[in-house]
Amino acid sequence: MTPGRFVERVRLEAARRLLEESARSVPEIAGACGFATLESMRLAFHRALGVSPQTYRSRFYSTV
């Protein structure tokens, strides 16, 4: 795994946790996790998971 892919993977995992556990907006999560833009986070989600961040949240967000 290249260093760039490793960094993207760590950012993606952080974003996944926030999408699942917080009510923060998707753009706010992108910035908090180190993605330069919302689009770069969206592309990372599509590469790794095949879904957009919003779709991921709709499937896994828990209000508990």
PQR file of N, CA, C, O and H, with PARSE charges and radii, in Angstrom:
ATOM      1  N   MET A   1       0.846  -1.172   0.000 -0.4000 1.5000
ATOM      2  CA  MET A   1       0.000   0.000   0.000 -0.0000 2.0000
ATOM      3  C   MET A   1       0.894   1.238   0.000  0.5500 1.7000
ATOM      4  O   MET A   1       1.834   1.346   0.788 -0.5500 1.4000
ATOM      5  N   THR A   2       0.587   2.151  -0.883 -0.4000 1.5000
ATOM      6  CA  THR A   2       1.382   3.375  -0.957 -0.0000 2.0000
ATOM      7  C   THR A   2       1.052   4.290   0.230  0.5500 1.7000
ATOM      8  O   THR A   2      -0.019   4.172   0.824 -0.5500 1.4000
ATOM      9  H   THR A   2      -0.177   2.063  -1.523  0.4000 1.0000
ATOM     10  N   PRO A   3       1.972   5.199   0.573 -0.5600 1.5000
ATOM     11  CA  PRO A   3       1.687   6.127   1.667  0.2800 2.0000
ATOM     12  C   PRO A   3       0.410   6.952   1.430  0.5500 1.7000
ATOM     13  O   PRO A   3      -0.355   7.205   2.361 -0.5500 1.4000
ATOM     14  N   GLY A   4       0.194   7.361   0.191 -0.4000 1.5000
ATOM     15  CA  GLY A   4      -1.006   8.131  -0.120 -0.0000 2.0000
ATOM     16  C   GLY A   4      -2.280   7.339   0.119  0.5500 1.7000
ATOM     17  O   GLY A   4      -3.255   7.867   0.654 -0.5500 1.4000
ATOM     18  H   GLY A   4       0.815   7.156  -0.565  0.4000 1.0000
ATOM     19  N   ARG A   5      -2.272   6.068  -0.278 -0.4000 1.5000
ATOM     20  CA  ARG A   5      -3.440   5.204  -0.058 -0.0000 2.0000
ATOM     21  C   ARG A   5      -3.649   4.942   1.434  0.5500 1.7000
ATOM     22  O   ARG A   5      -4.784   4.871   1.906 -0.5500 1.4000
ATOM     23  H   ARG A   5      -1.480   5.639  -0.713  0.4000 1.0000
ATOM     24  N   PHE A   6      -2.555   4.800   2.164 -0.4000 1.5000
ATOM     25  CA  PHE A   6      -2.663   4.592   3.610 -0.0000 2.0000
ATOM     26  C   PHE A   6      -3.340   5.795   4.267  0.5500 1.7000
ATOM     27  O   PHE A   6      -4.254   5.629   5.075 -0.5500 1.4000
ATOM     28  H   PHE A   6      -1.633   4.858   1.780  0.4000 1.0000
ATOM     29  N   VAL A   7      -2.900   6.990   3.927 -0.4000 1.5000
ATOM     30  CA  VAL A   7      -3.487   8.206   4.494 -0.0000 2.0000
ATOM     31  C   VAL A   7      -4.968   8.293   4.126  0.5500 1.7000
ATOM     32  O   VAL A   7      -5.801   8.624   4.969 -0.5500 1.4000
ATOM     33  H   VAL A   7      -2.158   7.126   3.271  0.4000 1.0000
ATOM     34  N   GLU A   8      -5.290   7.997   2.872 -0.4000 1.5000
ATOM     35  CA  GLU A   8      -6.696   8.012   2.453 -0.0000 2.0000
ATOM     36  C   GLU A   8      -7.501   7.003   3.249  0.5500 1.7000
ATOM     37  O   GLU A   8      -8.626   7.297   3.653 -0.5500 1.4000
ATOM     38  H   GLU A   8      -4.613   7.729   2.187  0.4000 1.0000
ATOM     39  N   ARG A   9      -6.957   5.830   3.481 -0.4000 1.5000
ATOM     40  CA  ARG A   9      -7.664   4.794   4.234 -0.0000 2.0000
ATOM     41  C   ARG A   9      -7.933   5.236   5.680  0.5500 1.7000
ATOM     42  O   ARG A   9      -9.020   5.004   6.209 -0.5500 1.4000
ATOM     43  H   ARG A   9      -6.043   5.591   3.153  0.4000 1.0000
ATOM     44  N   VAL A  10      -6.945   5.870   6.310 -0.4000 1.5000
ATOM     45  CA  VAL A  10      -7.131   6.354   7.679 -0.0000 2.0000
ATOM     46  C   VAL A  10      -8.204   7.441   7.709  0.5500 1.7000
ATOM     47  O   VAL A  10      -9.054   7.451   8.599 -0.5500 1.4000
ATOM     48  H   VAL A  10      -6.063   6.058   5.880  0.4000 1.0000
ATOM     49  N   ARG A  11      -8.165   8.351   6.744 -0.4000 1.5000
ATOM     50  CA  ARG A  11      -9.185   9.401   6.666 -0.0000 2.0000
ATOM     51  C   ARG A  11     -10.567   8.806   6.423  0.5500 1.7000
ATOM     52  O   ARG A  11     -11.553   9.253   7.010 -0.5500 1.4000
ATOM     53  H   ARG A  11      -7.473   8.343   6.021  0.4000 1.0000
ATOM     54  N   LEU A  12     -10.636   7.818   5.575 -0.4000 1.5000
ATOM     55  CA  LEU A  12     -11.898   7.162   5.265 -0.0000 2.0000
ATOM     56  C   LEU A  12     -12.482   6.490   6.509  0.5500 1.7000
ATOM     57  O   LEU A  12     -13.681   6.600   6.765 -0.5500 1.4000
ATOM     58  H   LEU A  12      -9.836   7.455   5.098  0.4000 1.0000
ATOM     59  N   GLU A  13     -11.657   5.805   7.271 -0.4000 1.5000
ATOM     60  CA  GLU A  13     -12.134   5.154   8.496 -0.0000 2.0000
ATOM     61  C   GLU A  13     -12.653   6.174   9.499  0.5500 1.7000
ATOM     62  O   GLU A  13     -13.672   5.941  10.150 -0.5500 1.4000
ATOM     63  H   GLU A  13     -10.683   5.715   7.063  0.4000 1.0000
ATOM     64  N   ALA A  14     -11.965   7.295   9.630 -0.4000 1.5000
ATOM     65  CA  ALA A  14     -12.427   8.356  10.531 -0.0000 2.0000
ATOM     66  C   ALA A  14     -13.762   8.916  10.055  0.5500 1.7000
ATOM     67  O   ALA A  14     -14.663   9.150  10.860 -0.5500 1.4000
ATOM     68  H   ALA A  14     -11.138   7.484   9.102  0.4000 1.0000
ATOM     69  N   ALA A  15     -13.888   9.131   8.751 -0.4000 1.5000
ATOM     70  CA  ALA A  15     -15.135   9.651   8.193 -0.0000 2.0000
ATOM     71  C   ALA A  15     -16.271   8.653   8.384  0.5500 1.7000
ATOM     72  O   ALA A  15     -17.391   9.044   8.712 -0.5500 1.4000
ATOM     73  H   ALA A  15     -13.156   8.941   8.097  0.4000 1.0000
ATOM     74  N   ARG A  16     -15.994   7.389   8.184 -0.4000 1.5000
ATOM     75  CA  ARG A  16     -17.028   6.367   8.385 -0.0000 2.0000
ATOM     76  C   ARG A  16     -17.554   6.398   9.810  0.5500 1.7000
ATOM     77  O   ARG A  16     -18.764   6.346  10.031 -0.5500 1.4000
ATOM     78  H   ARG A  16     -15.083   7.071   7.918  0.4000 1.0000
ATOM     79  N   ARG A  17     -16.649   6.483  10.778 -0.4000 1.5000
ATOM     80  CA  ARG A  17     -17.074   6.525  12.183 -0.0000 2.0000
ATOM     81  C   ARG A  17     -17.954   7.743  12.448  0.5500 1.7000
ATOM     82  O   ARG A  17     -18.996   7.636  13.095 -0.5500 1.4000
ATOM     83  H   ARG A  17     -15.666   6.525  10.599  0.4000 1.0000
ATOM     84  N   LEU A  18     -17.527   8.907  11.941 -0.4000 1.5000
ATOM     85  CA  LEU A  18     -18.322  10.112  12.166 -0.0000 2.0000
ATOM     86  C   LEU A  18     -19.677  10.046  11.457  0.5500 1.7000
ATOM     87  O   LEU A  18     -20.677  10.510  12.005 -0.5500 1.4000
ATOM     88  H   LEU A  18     -16.681   8.994  11.415  0.4000 1.0000
ATOM     89  N   LEU A  19     -19.724   9.494  10.283 -0.4000 1.5000
ATOM     90  CA  LEU A  19     -21.000   9.354   9.581 -0.0000 2.0000
ATOM     91  C   LEU A  19     -21.948   8.425  10.337  0.5500 1.7000
ATOM     92  O   LEU A  19     -23.161   8.636  10.335 -0.5500 1.4000
ATOM     93  H   LEU A  19     -18.911   9.117   9.839  0.4000 1.0000
ATOM     94  N   GLU A  20     -21.402   7.414  10.972 -0.4000 1.5000
ATOM     95  CA  GLU A  20     -22.211   6.458  11.720 -0.0000 2.0000
ATOM     96  C   GLU A  20     -22.661   6.995  13.073  0.5500 1.7000
ATOM     97  O   GLU A  20     -23.751   6.672  13.543 -0.5500 1.4000
ATOM     98  H   GLU A  20     -20.417   7.243  10.972  0.4000 1.0000
ATOM     99  N   GLU A  21     -21.811   7.825  13.706 -0.4000 1.5000
ATOM    100  CA  GLU A  21     -22.030   8.166  15.111 -0.0000 2.0000
ATOM    101  C   GLU A  21     -22.354   9.623  15.399  0.5500 1.7000
ATOM    102  O   GLU A  21     -22.699   9.949  16.535 -0.5500 1.4000
ATOM    103  H   GLU A  21     -20.925   8.088  13.324  0.4000 1.0000
ATOM    104  N   SER A  22     -22.259  10.508  14.425 -0.4000 1.5000
ATOM    105  CA  SER A  22     -22.511  11.920  14.706 -0.0000 2.0000
ATOM    106  C   SER A  22     -23.525  12.491  13.736  0.5500 1.7000
ATOM    107  O   SER A  22     -23.792  11.920  12.678 -0.5500 1.4000
ATOM    108  H   SER A  22     -21.979  10.243  13.502  0.4000 1.0000
ATOM    109  N   ALA A  23     -24.079  13.615  14.113 -0.4000 1.5000
ATOM    110  CA  ALA A  23     -25.056  14.308  13.262 -0.0000 2.0000
ATOM    111  C   ALA A  23     -24.396  15.444  12.480  0.5500 1.7000
ATOM    112  O   ALA A  23     -25.087  16.244  11.850 -0.5500 1.4000
ATOM    113  H   ALA A  23     -23.863  14.079  14.972  0.4000 1.0000
ATOM    114  N   ARG A  24     -23.061  15.520  12.518 -0.4000 1.5000
ATOM    115  CA  ARG A  24     -22.353  16.567  11.772 -0.0000 2.0000
ATOM    116  C   ARG A  24     -22.651  16.432  10.284  0.5500 1.7000
ATOM    117  O   ARG A  24     -22.927  15.338   9.792 -0.5500 1.4000
ATOM    118  H   ARG A  24     -22.499  14.871  13.030  0.4000 1.0000
ATOM    119  N   SER A  25     -22.594  17.548   9.579 -0.4000 1.5000
ATOM    120  CA  SER A  25     -22.864  17.513   8.139 -0.0000 2.0000
ATOM    121  C   SER A  25     -21.741  16.787   7.396  0.5500 1.7000
ATOM    122  O   SER A  25     -20.612  16.694   7.878 -0.5500 1.4000
ATOM    123  H   SER A  25     -22.370  18.437   9.978  0.4000 1.0000
ATOM    124  N   VAL A  26     -22.074  16.287   6.238 -0.4000 1.5000
ATOM    125  CA  VAL A  26     -21.084  15.576   5.428 -0.0000 2.0000
ATOM    126  C   VAL A  26     -19.912  16.492   5.052  0.5500 1.7000
ATOM    127  O   VAL A  26     -18.765  16.061   5.165 -0.5500 1.4000
ATOM    128  H   VAL A  26     -22.991  16.362   5.847  0.4000 1.0000
ATOM    129  N   PRO A  27     -20.147  17.736   4.611 -0.5600 1.5000
ATOM    130  CA  PRO A  27     -19.006  18.610   4.321  0.2800 2.0000
ATOM    131  C   PRO A  27     -18.134  18.889   5.551  0.5500 1.7000
ATOM    132  O   PRO A  27     -16.911  18.978   5.441 -0.5500 1.4000
ATOM    133  N   GLU A  28     -18.758  19.024   6.707 -0.4000 1.5000
ATOM    134  CA  GLU A  28     -18.000  19.246   7.941 -0.0000 2.0000
ATOM    135  C   GLU A  28     -17.139  18.028   8.270  0.5500 1.7000
ATOM    136  O   GLU A  28     -15.994  18.175   8.697 -0.5500 1.4000
ATOM    137  H   GLU A  28     -19.751  18.951   6.797  0.4000 1.0000
ATOM    138  N   ILE A  29     -17.673  16.850   8.077 -0.4000 1.5000
ATOM    139  CA  ILE A  29     -16.922  15.615   8.322 -0.0000 2.0000
ATOM    140  C   ILE A  29     -15.745  15.510   7.357  0.5500 1.7000
ATOM    141  O   ILE A  29     -14.648  15.113   7.751 -0.5500 1.4000
ATOM    142  H   ILE A  29     -18.604  16.731   7.731  0.4000 1.0000
ATOM    143  N   ALA A  30     -15.971  15.864   6.104 -0.4000 1.5000
ATOM    144  CA  ALA A  30     -14.880  15.823   5.115 -0.0000 2.0000
ATOM    145  C   ALA A  30     -13.708  16.681   5.572  0.5500 1.7000
ATOM    146  O   ALA A  30     -12.560  16.240   5.526 -0.5500 1.4000
ATOM    147  H   ALA A  30     -16.861  16.187   5.784  0.4000 1.0000
ATOM    148  N   GLY A  31     -13.989  17.896   6.011 -0.4000 1.5000
ATOM    149  CA  GLY A  31     -12.927  18.788   6.486 -0.0000 2.0000
ATOM    150  C   GLY A  31     -12.269  18.285   7.755  0.5500 1.7000
ATOM    151  O   GLY A  31     -11.047  18.356   7.893 -0.5500 1.4000
ATOM    152  H   GLY A  31     -14.922  18.254   6.049  0.4000 1.0000
ATOM    153  N   ALA A  32     -13.072  17.773   8.687 -0.4000 1.5000
ATOM    154  CA  ALA A  32     -12.538  17.283   9.958 -0.0000 2.0000
ATOM    155  C   ALA A  32     -11.626  16.075   9.776  0.5500 1.7000
ATOM    156  O   ALA A  32     -10.723  15.849  10.582 -0.5500 1.4000
ATOM    157  H   ALA A  32     -14.064  17.716   8.574  0.4000 1.0000
ATOM    158  N   CYS A  33     -11.859  15.305   8.728 -0.4000 1.5000
ATOM    159  CA  CYS A  33     -11.065  14.094   8.495 -0.0000 2.0000
ATOM    160  C   CYS A  33      -9.892  14.319   7.554  0.5500 1.7000
ATOM    161  O   CYS A  33      -9.174  13.376   7.221 -0.5500 1.4000
ATOM    162  H   CYS A  33     -12.593  15.488   8.074  0.4000 1.0000
ATOM    163  N   GLY A  34      -9.692  15.559   7.122 -0.4000 1.5000
ATOM    164  CA  GLY A  34      -8.512  15.882   6.331 -0.0000 2.0000
ATOM    165  C   GLY A  34      -8.681  15.811   4.833  0.5500 1.7000
ATOM    166  O   GLY A  34      -7.701  15.950   4.101 -0.5500 1.4000
ATOM    167  H   GLY A  34     -10.276  16.325   7.393  0.4000 1.0000
ATOM    168  N   PHE A  35      -9.900  15.598   4.350 -0.4000 1.5000
ATOM    169  CA  PHE A  35     -10.111  15.622   2.903 -0.0000 2.0000
ATOM    170  C   PHE A  35     -10.089  17.070   2.440  0.5500 1.7000
ATOM    171  O   PHE A  35     -10.686  17.936   3.079 -0.5500 1.4000
ATOM    172  H   PHE A  35     -10.696  15.484   4.945  0.4000 1.0000
ATOM    173  N   ALA A  36      -9.414  17.335   1.349 -0.4000 1.5000
ATOM    174  CA  ALA A  36      -9.293  18.702   0.839 -0.0000 2.0000
ATOM    175  C   ALA A  36     -10.637  19.261   0.397  0.5500 1.7000
ATOM    176  O   ALA A  36     -10.898  20.455   0.548 -0.5500 1.4000
ATOM    177  H   ALA A  36      -8.929  16.631   0.829  0.4000 1.0000
ATOM    178  N   THR A  37     -11.491  18.397  -0.151 -0.4000 1.5000
ATOM    179  CA  THR A  37     -12.807  18.814  -0.613 -0.0000 2.0000
ATOM    180  C   THR A  37     -13.808  17.701  -0.346  0.5500 1.7000
ATOM    181  O   THR A  37     -13.441  16.551  -0.106 -0.5500 1.4000
ATOM    182  H   THR A  37     -11.279  17.427  -0.273  0.4000 1.0000
ATOM    183  N   LEU A  38     -15.072  18.069  -0.394 -0.4000 1.5000
ATOM    184  CA  LEU A  38     -16.127  17.066  -0.280 -0.0000 2.0000
ATOM    185  C   LEU A  38     -16.030  16.070  -1.436  0.5500 1.7000
ATOM    186  O   LEU A  38     -16.265  14.875  -1.257 -0.5500 1.4000
ATOM    187  H   LEU A  38     -15.370  19.003  -0.589  0.4000 1.0000
ATOM    188  N   GLU A  39     -15.685  16.567  -2.606 -0.4000 1.5000
ATOM    189  CA  GLU A  39     -15.546  15.699  -3.783 -0.0000 2.0000
ATOM    190  C   GLU A  39     -14.451  14.651  -3.579  0.5500 1.7000
ATOM    191  O   GLU A  39     -14.617  13.503  -3.991 -0.5500 1.4000
ATOM    192  H   GLU A  39     -15.493  17.538  -2.752  0.4000 1.0000
ATOM    193  N   SER A  40     -13.341  15.024  -2.954 -0.4000 1.5000
ATOM    194  CA  SER A  40     -12.275  14.035  -2.734 -0.0000 2.0000
ATOM    195  C   SER A  40     -12.733  12.954  -1.756  0.5500 1.7000
ATOM    196  O   SER A  40     -12.348  11.793  -1.899 -0.5500 1.4000
ATOM    197  H   SER A  40     -13.206  15.956  -2.618  0.4000 1.0000
ATOM    198  N   MET A  41     -13.549  13.319  -0.767 -0.4000 1.5000
ATOM    199  CA  MET A  41     -14.092  12.301   0.135 -0.0000 2.0000
ATOM    200  C   MET A  41     -15.088  11.417  -0.605  0.5500 1.7000
ATOM    201  O   MET A  41     -15.100  10.202  -0.412 -0.5500 1.4000
ATOM    202  H   MET A  41     -13.862  14.262  -0.651  0.4000 1.0000
ATOM    203  N   ARG A  42     -15.920  12.014  -1.447 -0.4000 1.5000
ATOM    204  CA  ARG A  42     -16.887  11.242  -2.218 -0.0000 2.0000
ATOM    205  C   ARG A  42     -16.180  10.219  -3.112  0.5500 1.7000
ATOM    206  O   ARG A  42     -16.603   9.066  -3.196 -0.5500 1.4000
ATOM    207  H   ARG A  42     -15.911  13.001  -1.605  0.4000 1.0000
ATOM    208  N   LEU A  43     -15.115  10.642  -3.770 -0.4000 1.5000
ATOM    209  CA  LEU A  43     -14.356   9.728  -4.627 -0.0000 2.0000
ATOM    210  C   LEU A  43     -13.715   8.603  -3.818  0.5500 1.7000
ATOM    211  O   LEU A  43     -13.706   7.451  -4.251 -0.5500 1.4000
ATOM    212  H   LEU A  43     -14.771  11.578  -3.701  0.4000 1.0000
ATOM    213  N   ALA A  44     -13.182   8.934  -2.649 -0.4000 1.5000
ATOM    214  CA  ALA A  44     -12.579   7.912  -1.789 -0.0000 2.0000
ATOM    215  C   ALA A  44     -13.622   6.890  -1.354  0.5500 1.7000
ATOM    216  O   ALA A  44     -13.342   5.691  -1.330 -0.5500 1.4000
ATOM    217  H   ALA A  44     -13.189   9.869  -2.297  0.4000 1.0000
ATOM    218  N   PHE A  45     -14.816   7.350  -1.013 -0.4000 1.5000
ATOM    219  CA  PHE A  45     -15.890   6.425  -0.634 -0.0000 2.0000
ATOM    220  C   PHE A  45     -16.273   5.521  -1.798  0.5500 1.7000
ATOM    221  O   PHE A  45     -16.460   4.317  -1.623 -0.5500 1.4000
ATOM    222  H   PHE A  45     -15.043   8.324  -1.033  0.4000 1.0000
ATOM    223  N   HIS A  46     -16.386   6.103  -2.976 -0.4000 1.5000
ATOM    224  CA  HIS A  46     -16.744   5.280  -4.142 -0.0000 2.0000
ATOM    225  C   HIS A  46     -15.665   4.250  -4.455  0.5500 1.7000
ATOM    226  O   HIS A  46     -15.980   3.107  -4.786 -0.5500 1.4000
ATOM    227  H   HIS A  46     -16.233   7.081  -3.118  0.4000 1.0000
ATOM    228  N   ARG A  47     -14.397   4.641  -4.353 -0.4000 1.5000
ATOM    229  CA  ARG A  47     -13.306   3.694  -4.616 -0.0000 2.0000
ATOM    230  C   ARG A  47     -13.323   2.533  -3.623  0.5500 1.7000
ATOM    231  O   ARG A  47     -13.204   1.370  -4.009 -0.5500 1.4000
ATOM    232  H   ARG A  47     -14.141   5.569  -4.084  0.4000 1.0000
ATOM    233  N   ALA A  48     -13.473   2.864  -2.346 -0.4000 1.5000
ATOM    234  CA  ALA A  48     -13.347   1.844  -1.308 -0.0000 2.0000
ATOM    235  C   ALA A  48     -14.637   1.073  -1.043  0.5500 1.7000
ATOM    236  O   ALA A  48     -14.600  -0.128  -0.774 -0.5500 1.4000
ATOM    237  H   ALA A  48     -13.570   3.808  -2.033  0.4000 1.0000
ATOM    238  N   LEU A  49     -15.779   1.760  -1.119 -0.4000 1.5000
ATOM    239  CA  LEU A  49     -17.028   1.146  -0.668 -0.0000 2.0000
ATOM    240  C   LEU A  49     -18.111   1.045  -1.742  0.5500 1.7000
ATOM    241  O   LEU A  49     -19.094   0.322  -1.580 -0.5500 1.4000
ATOM    242  H   LEU A  49     -15.809   2.735  -1.338  0.4000 1.0000
ATOM    243  N   GLY A  50     -17.920   1.771  -2.829 -0.4000 1.5000
ATOM    244  CA  GLY A  50     -18.897   1.723  -3.903 -0.0000 2.0000
ATOM    245  C   GLY A  50     -20.160   2.537  -3.671  0.5500 1.7000
ATOM    246  O   GLY A  50     -21.131   2.406  -4.416 -0.5500 1.4000
ATOM    247  H   GLY A  50     -17.122   2.359  -2.960  0.4000 1.0000
ATOM    248  N   VAL A  51     -20.153   3.383  -2.635 -0.4000 1.5000
ATOM    249  CA  VAL A  51     -21.303   4.240  -2.329 -0.0000 2.0000
ATOM    250  C   VAL A  51     -20.815   5.644  -1.970  0.5500 1.7000
ATOM    251  O   VAL A  51     -19.640   5.846  -1.665 -0.5500 1.4000
ATOM    252  H   VAL A  51     -19.364   3.490  -2.030  0.4000 1.0000
ATOM    253  N   SER A  52     -21.728   6.601  -2.010 -0.4000 1.5000
ATOM    254  CA  SER A  52     -21.398   7.967  -1.603 -0.0000 2.0000
ATOM    255  C   SER A  52     -21.433   8.068  -0.079  0.5500 1.7000
ATOM    256  O   SER A  52     -22.028   7.216   0.581 -0.5500 1.4000
ATOM    257  H   SER A  52     -22.683   6.437  -2.258  0.4000 1.0000
ATOM    258  N   PRO A  53     -20.806   9.096   0.485 -0.5600 1.5000
ATOM    259  CA  PRO A  53     -20.874   9.281   1.942  0.2800 2.0000
ATOM    260  C   PRO A  53     -22.318   9.410   2.437  0.5500 1.7000
ATOM    261  O   PRO A  53     -22.656   8.881   3.496 -0.5500 1.4000
ATOM    262  N   GLN A  54     -23.165  10.103   1.687 -0.4000 1.5000
ATOM    263  CA  GLN A  54     -24.558  10.276   2.095 -0.0000 2.0000
ATOM    264  C   GLN A  54     -25.303   8.944   2.104  0.5500 1.7000
ATOM    265  O   GLN A  54     -26.090   8.677   3.012 -0.5500 1.4000
ATOM    266  H   GLN A  54     -22.890  10.533   0.827  0.4000 1.0000
ATOM    267  N   THR A  55     -25.057   8.117   1.104 -0.4000 1.5000
ATOM    268  CA  THR A  55     -25.686   6.790   1.066 -0.0000 2.0000
ATOM    269  C   THR A  55     -25.179   5.935   2.222  0.5500 1.7000
ATOM    270  O   THR A  55     -25.957   5.224   2.859 -0.5500 1.4000
ATOM    271  H   THR A  55     -24.417   8.334   0.367  0.4000 1.0000
ATOM    272  N   TYR A  56     -23.882   6.004   2.493 -0.4000 1.5000
ATOM    273  CA  TYR A  56     -23.316   5.267   3.619 -0.0000 2.0000
ATOM    274  C   TYR A  56     -24.008   5.675   4.913  0.5500 1.7000
ATOM    275  O   TYR A  56     -24.409   4.822   5.705 -0.5500 1.4000
ATOM    276  H   TYR A  56     -23.251   6.581   1.976  0.4000 1.0000
ATOM    277  N   ARG A  57     -24.145   6.985   5.126 -0.4000 1.5000
ATOM    278  CA  ARG A  57     -24.797   7.467   6.341 -0.0000 2.0000
ATOM    279  C   ARG A  57     -26.236   6.969   6.426  0.5500 1.7000
ATOM    280  O   ARG A  57     -26.676   6.542   7.493 -0.5500 1.4000
ATOM    281  H   ARG A  57     -23.819   7.677   4.483  0.4000 1.0000
ATOM    282  N   SER A  58     -26.960   7.014   5.340 -0.4000 1.5000
ATOM    283  CA  SER A  58     -28.364   6.592   5.382 -0.0000 2.0000
ATOM    284  C   SER A  58     -28.494   5.113   5.757  0.5500 1.7000
ATOM    285  O   SER A  58     -29.515   4.699   6.306 -0.5500 1.4000
ATOM    286  H   SER A  58     -26.603   7.360   4.473  0.4000 1.0000
ATOM    287  N   ARG A  59     -27.483   4.336   5.468 -0.4000 1.5000
ATOM    288  CA  ARG A  59     -27.517   2.901   5.803 -0.0000 2.0000
ATOM    289  C   ARG A  59     -27.050   2.611   7.209  0.5500 1.7000
ATOM    290  O   ARG A  59     -27.547   1.679   7.843 -0.5500 1.4000
ATOM    291  H   ARG A  59     -26.654   4.672   5.022  0.4000 1.0000
ATOM    292  N   PHE A  60     -26.093   3.397   7.721 -0.4000 1.5000
ATOM    293  CA  PHE A  60     -25.427   3.017   8.968 -0.0000 2.0000
ATOM    294  C   PHE A  60     -25.534   4.006  10.133  0.5500 1.7000
ATOM    295  O   PHE A  60     -25.063   3.708  11.231 -0.5500 1.4000
ATOM    296  H   PHE A  60     -25.690   4.154   7.207  0.4000 1.0000
ATOM    297  N   TYR A  61     -26.141   5.169   9.917 -0.4000 1.5000
ATOM    298  CA  TYR A  61     -26.237   6.148  11.003 -0.0000 2.0000
ATOM    299  C   TYR A  61     -27.116   5.612  12.111  0.5500 1.7000
ATOM    300  O   TYR A  61     -28.209   5.100  11.869 -0.5500 1.4000
ATOM    301  H   TYR A  61     -26.524   5.411   9.025  0.4000 1.0000
ATOM    302  N   SER A  62     -26.618   5.739  13.344 -0.4000 1.5000
ATOM    303  CA  SER A  62     -27.361   5.276  14.499 -0.0000 2.0000
ATOM    304  C   SER A  62     -27.608   6.438  15.441  0.5500 1.7000
ATOM    305  O   SER A  62     -26.671   7.152  15.798 -0.5500 1.4000
ATOM    306  H   SER A  62     -25.730   6.155  13.541  0.4000 1.0000
ATOM    307  N   THR A  63     -28.847   6.638  15.849 -0.4000 1.5000
ATOM    308  CA  THR A  63     -29.178   7.729  16.766 -0.0000 2.0000
ATOM    309  C   THR A  63     -29.073   7.302  18.216  0.5500 1.7000
ATOM    310  O   THR A  63     -29.337   8.099  19.117 -0.5500 1.4000
ATOM    311  H   THR A  63     -29.608   6.058  15.560  0.4000 1.0000
ATOM    312  N   VAL A  64     -28.692   6.061  18.453 -0.4000 1.5000
ATOM    313  CA  VAL A  64     -28.595   5.536  19.818 -0.0000 2.0000
ATOM    314  C   VAL A  64     -27.410   6.118  20.537  0.5500 1.7000
ATOM    315  O   VAL A  64     -27.171   5.789  21.699 -0.5500 1.4000
ATOM    316  H   VAL A  64     -28.478   5.414  17.722  0.4000 1.0000
TER
END
